Amino acid sequence: MPLPLYHHQKTRTNNSSMKKILTLCSSLFVITVFAHEFWLQPHKYMYKKGEKATINFRVGENFEGENWAGNRTKINFLTFYQLNSKKDIASLLSASNGDSLQLTLANEGTAMIVYNGLNSFIALDAAKFNEYLEEDGLEEAIEYRKQHNETNDSSHELYQRSVKTILQVGNKFDDTYKKETALPVDIIPQTHPYQLKSGEQMTVKILFNKEPLPYALVNLWHRQNNKTVRTILQSDEKGMLSFPVSATGNWMVSTVKMLRLTNNPKAEWQSYWGSCTWGYE
């Protein structure tokens, strides 16, 4: 099991950890410009057959955030997986800004909703972009900027979201949760989240464009009783990581992949933001 690189609720006093704490604090300045995390937030995760689910699109920090300002025009694809089938559900989202997804769960079984957004654009000055790269552990981008004397340059970035949420309908459990999708960043549980007992290990595999994403900084979020615990982990050489969970509250795994663009007149960078959520009563 990978060791946490940083645990948000733990106080440490050595210089290395203090540097990480200061980095997290300074990143709040960046967050006001570009809210990092994006996820699918159902009003609950476990359902009876025939119940209607409301899925909100959330953006922000600390696994709390606020409702997005997007709508159907932001969708690249929006897909519902259940019972060895998948269905395009993009038409269920309207053109109203901030709309949520309303979905009747007609069948028992494990279900998964997958969203990939179209590219958006952001420009940041050098200091804000450097802080953002540091906060999200994007060492390749940091080193590239150093080697090419770009550390003091502003940035122009295209970014898109690759997110999923896993639901359970009734008491029929299946392997829908571990299906690979067309998401550029695909966070795939290897353990059924709704058959885990508290204290057992959850294992996830992280793919980027269908290939393992090694040594990526990964955020693990656990929110219950209006409090969030954040732990920073790192995937191994095969894009895998494991961690203990409790069958309480809401959980999210998130990560980001950044690529340098060439011959793009609009941006020098392309980022792909991925998340996977599940939760308990």
C-alpha positions, 0 to 999 in steps of 0.5 A, a space after each residue: 500500500 502506498 504511504 500518504 504523502 500528506 494527510 490534511 488533518 495531521 499536524 507535523 513540524 519537520 521542515 519538509 512537511 511544513 513546506 507542504 503545509 505552506 504550499 497547500 495554504 498558498 494554493 488558496 490564492 490559485 483556488 479563487 481563480 480556478 477551482 480544482 476538483 470536479 465531481 458527480 454528487 448524487 443526493 445519495 448513493 444507495 437506492 431501491 429499484 424504481 427510485 429517482 436519482 438526482 446527480 449534481 455536478 460539483 466544482 470546488 475544493 475540500 470535497 464540498 464545492 458548489 453547483 457547476 454553471 455548466 449545461 448540456 453544451 459542456 458535454 462530450 459524453 454522458 453515459 449510464 452503465 448497468 447490467 452489461 449495457 451502456 446508454 447515452 443520457 446526455 439528452 437528460 441534461 438541459 441547456 439551463 446553466 447549473 442543471 442537474 441530472 434526474 434519472 430513474 433507476 428502473 433495474 437492480 444492480 450496480 450502476 455507474 454514471 460517466 461524464 466527459 466534458 469538452 475543453 475549457 480555457 484558462 489563462 494564469 500569470 506565472 505565479 498562480 500557474 506555478 502554485 497550481 502545478 506545485 499543489 497538484 504535484 505536476 512535476 513533469 510540467 514544473 521541470 519542463 518550465 524550468 528546463 525551457 526557462 518558462 518559470 516566469 511565463 504566464 500560461 494558457 491552458 485547455 482543460 477537461 473533466 473525466 468523472 464518474 460516480 458509482 451507485 448501488 440499486 437493491 441487493 444485486 452486486 455485479 462488476 459494472 464498477 470496474 468497467 473501463 470507459 472512454 474517459 481520458 483519465 479513468 479511475 477504476 475501482 478493483 474492489 466493489 465499493 458496496 461490498 467492502 467492510 470498514 477497515 478493508 482495502 480499496 484498490 483502484 487502477 488509474 488509466 490515461 488514454 487506456 494506459 496505466 498512469 504511474 507515479 501520479 499524485 492522487 487525492 483521496 477525500 472522505 467527507 462525513 458529518 460536514 468534515 472532510 479528510 484529505 489524504 495525498 497518495 501516489 500510484 505505483 509503476 502500474 497505476 495502482 494504489 490501495 488504501 483502507 476505507 470505512 463504510 461511512 460518508 462520501 468518498 472521492 479519488 481524484 487526480 490530474 494529468 498535464 500535457 505540453 501542447 505543440 503547434 496550438 495557437 491557443 494554449 501551451 498546456 492540456 490538462 485532464 482532470 479525473 475523479 471517481 465518487 461513491 458513498 454510504 448511508 
